[in-house]
Amino acid sequence: MEQIHIIMIVALVLSVVLHEMAHGYAANWLGDPTARLQGRLSANPLVHIDPMMSVILPALLVFSGSPFLFGAAKPVPYNPYNFTNQRWGEAIVAAAGPLMNIFIAIV
């Protein structure tokens, strides 16, 4: 496997894990412990892996010579009824992941 593919895979895994952690931490910050209680605030990629979208699809793209790479993780569970800010809670949790991606892109 070419070195660039290894770098792409590491970058993909890191960005997906941080993206999902951002959703979980935002929900926890707003008062919902669901993600924390299910162990989804972890930086361990294994807790965020969706077999099809995190492993099989990216591998198929890499080995087929695709010029792009994408994947996904299991969505972080949350219960909006636990949020202290009922009005903006879901919007804040939804925005946390993309904001983390923007932060990663800047850094």
C-alpha positions as YAML, in Angstrom:
chain: A
units: angstrom
residues:
- id: 1
  name: MET
  ca: [0.00, 0.00, 0.00]
- id: 2
  name: GLU
  ca: [1.34, 3.39, -0.89]
- id: 3
  name: GLN
  ca: [2.36, 5.72, 1.90]
- id: 4
  name: ILE
  ca: [-0.26, 8.29, 0.84]
- id: 5
  name: HIS
  ca: [-3.02, 5.73, 1.40]
- id: 6
  name: ILE
  ca: [-1.81, 5.08, 4.93]
- id: 7
  name: ILE
  ca: [-1.76, 8.81, 5.62]
- id: 8
  name: MET
  ca: [-5.28, 9.17, 4.18]
- id: 9
  name: ILE
  ca: [-6.62, 6.33, 6.30]
- id: 10
  name: VAL
  ca: [-5.06, 7.71, 9.50]
- id: 11
  name: ALA
  ca: [-6.44, 11.18, 8.73]
- id: 12
  name: LEU
  ca: [-9.88, 9.76, 8.01]
- id: 13
  name: VAL
  ca: [-10.00, 7.72, 11.22]
- id: 14
  name: LEU
  ca: [-8.75, 10.62, 13.33]
- id: 15
  name: SER
  ca: [-11.19, 13.12, 11.85]
- id: 16
  name: VAL
  ca: [-14.18, 10.78, 12.14]
- id: 17
  name: VAL
  ca: [-13.39, 9.92, 15.78]
- id: 18
  name: LEU
  ca: [-12.93, 13.57, 16.75]
- id: 19
  name: HIS
  ca: [-16.11, 14.52, 14.87]
- id: 20
  name: GLU
  ca: [-18.17, 11.94, 16.77]
- id: 21
  name: MET
  ca: [-16.52, 12.80, 20.09]
- id: 22
  name: ALA
  ca: [-17.50, 16.44, 19.54]
- id: 23
  name: HIS
  ca: [-21.17, 15.44, 19.21]
- id: 24
  name: GLY
  ca: [-20.91, 13.37, 22.40]
- id: 25
  name: TYR
  ca: [-19.13, 16.04, 24.42]
- id: 26
  name: ALA
  ca: [-21.63, 18.67, 23.30]
- id: 27
  name: ALA
  ca: [-24.53, 16.47, 24.40]
- id: 28
  name: ASN
  ca: [-22.81, 15.73, 27.72]
- id: 29
  name: TRP
  ca: [-22.10, 19.44, 28.25]
- id: 30
  name: LEU
  ca: [-25.80, 20.14, 27.69]
- id: 31
  name: GLY
  ca: [-26.79, 17.62, 30.36]
- id: 32
  name: ASP
  ca: [-27.34, 14.36, 28.47]
- id: 33
  name: PRO
  ca: [-25.11, 11.55, 29.80]
- id: 34
  name: THR
  ca: [-26.16, 8.97, 27.17]
- id: 35
  name: ALA
  ca: [-22.94, 9.06, 25.12]
- id: 36
  name: ARG
  ca: [-20.77, 9.08, 28.26]
- id: 37
  name: LEU
  ca: [-22.66, 6.15, 29.80]
- id: 38
  name: GLN
  ca: [-22.25, 4.15, 26.58]
- id: 39
  name: GLY
  ca: [-18.51, 4.85, 26.43]
- id: 40
  name: ARG
  ca: [-18.75, 6.95, 23.27]
- id: 41
  name: LEU
  ca: [-16.66, 9.87, 24.58]
- id: 42
  name: SER
  ca: [-13.57, 7.76, 24.01]
- id: 43
  name: ALA
  ca: [-10.78, 8.52, 21.54]
- id: 44
  name: ASN
  ca: [-10.57, 4.78, 20.90]
- id: 45
  name: PRO
  ca: [-11.62, 4.34, 17.25]
- id: 46
  name: LEU
  ca: [-13.00, 0.86, 17.96]
- id: 47
  name: VAL
  ca: [-16.00, 2.26, 19.86]
- id: 48
  name: HIS
  ca: [-16.94, 4.44, 16.89]
- id: 49
  name: ILE
  ca: [-16.52, 1.89, 14.10]
- id: 50
  name: ASP
  ca: [-19.44, 0.96, 11.90]
- id: 51
  name: PRO
  ca: [-18.25, -2.18, 10.07]
- id: 52
  name: MET
  ca: [-19.66, -1.25, 6.66]
- id: 53
  name: MET
  ca: [-19.04, 2.52, 6.60]
- id: 54
  name: SER
  ca: [-15.81, 2.59, 8.63]
- id: 55
  name: VAL
  ca: [-14.02, -0.46, 7.24]
- id: 56
  name: ILE
  ca: [-15.48, -2.08, 4.14]
- id: 57
  name: LEU
  ca: [-16.39, 1.01, 2.08]
- id: 58
  name: PRO
  ca: [-13.08, 2.88, 2.66]
- id: 59
  name: ALA
  ca: [-11.12, -0.31, 1.93]
- id: 60
  name: LEU
  ca: [-13.01, -0.85, -1.32]
- id: 61
  name: LEU
  ca: [-12.31, 2.74, -2.36]
- id: 62
  name: VAL
  ca: [-8.60, 2.44, -1.57]
- id: 63
  name: PHE
  ca: [-8.12, -0.91, -3.29]
- id: 64
  name: SER
  ca: [-10.16, 0.08, -6.34]
- id: 65
  name: GLY
  ca: [-7.83, 3.04, -6.93]
- id: 66
  name: SER
  ca: [-10.50, 5.64, -6.26]
- id: 67
  name: PRO
  ca: [-9.18, 9.22, -6.21]
- id: 68
  name: PHE
  ca: [-11.27, 10.02, -3.13]
- id: 69
  name: LEU
  ca: [-11.83, 8.42, 0.24]
- id: 70
  name: PHE
  ca: [-14.72, 8.71, 2.62]
- id: 71
  name: GLY
  ca: [-16.31, 6.79, 5.42]
- id: 72
  name: ALA
  ca: [-18.53, 7.19, 8.45]
- id: 73
  name: ALA
  ca: [-18.84, 6.14, 12.06]
- id: 74
  name: LYS
  ca: [-21.70, 5.03, 14.26]
- id: 75
  name: PRO
  ca: [-23.73, 8.09, 15.24]
- id: 76
  name: VAL
  ca: [-23.30, 9.12, 18.86]
- id: 77
  name: PRO
  ca: [-26.54, 8.48, 20.78]
- id: 78
  name: TYR
  ca: [-28.18, 11.30, 22.69]
- id: 79
  name: ASN
  ca: [-31.52, 12.07, 24.28]
- id: 80
  name: PRO
  ca: [-32.62, 15.66, 23.64]
- id: 81
  name: TYR
  ca: [-35.09, 15.50, 26.54]
- id: 82
  name: ASN
  ca: [-32.10, 15.55, 28.92]
- id: 83
  name: PHE
  ca: [-30.71, 18.82, 27.54]
- id: 84
  name: THR
  ca: [-30.68, 21.82, 29.84]
- id: 85
  name: ASN
  ca: [-31.18, 24.03, 26.79]
- id: 86
  name: GLN
  ca: [-34.24, 22.46, 25.18]
- id: 87
  name: ARG
  ca: [-34.53, 25.16, 22.54]
- id: 88
  name: TRP
  ca: [-31.01, 25.03, 21.07]
- id: 89
  name: GLY
  ca: [-29.67, 21.70, 22.35]
- id: 90
  name: GLU
  ca: [-30.10, 19.61, 19.23]
- id: 91
  name: ALA
  ca: [-28.71, 22.37, 17.01]
- id: 92
  name: ILE
  ca: [-25.65, 22.71, 19.24]
- id: 93
  name: VAL
  ca: [-25.02, 18.94, 19.23]
- id: 94
  name: ALA
  ca: [-25.53, 18.76, 15.46]
- id: 95
  name: ALA
  ca: [-23.13, 21.68, 14.87]
- id: 96
  name: ALA
  ca: [-20.41, 20.29, 17.16]
- id: 97
  name: GLY
  ca: [-19.22, 17.65, 14.67]
- id: 98
  name: PRO
  ca: [-18.87, 19.93, 11.62]
- id: 99
  name: LEU
  ca: [-17.25, 22.61, 13.79]
- id: 100
  name: MET
  ca: [-14.67, 20.03, 14.88]
- id: 101
  name: ASN
  ca: [-14.03, 19.23, 11.20]
- id: 102
  name: ILE
  ca: [-13.46, 22.93, 10.48]
- id: 103
  name: PHE
  ca: [-11.09, 23.12, 13.46]
- id: 104
  name: ILE
  ca: [-9.16, 20.08, 12.17]
- id: 105
  name: ALA
  ca: [-8.92, 21.65, 8.70]
- id: 106
  name: ILE
  ca: [-7.55, 24.89, 10.15]
- id: 107
  name: VAL
  ca: [-5.01, 23.13, 12.35]
...
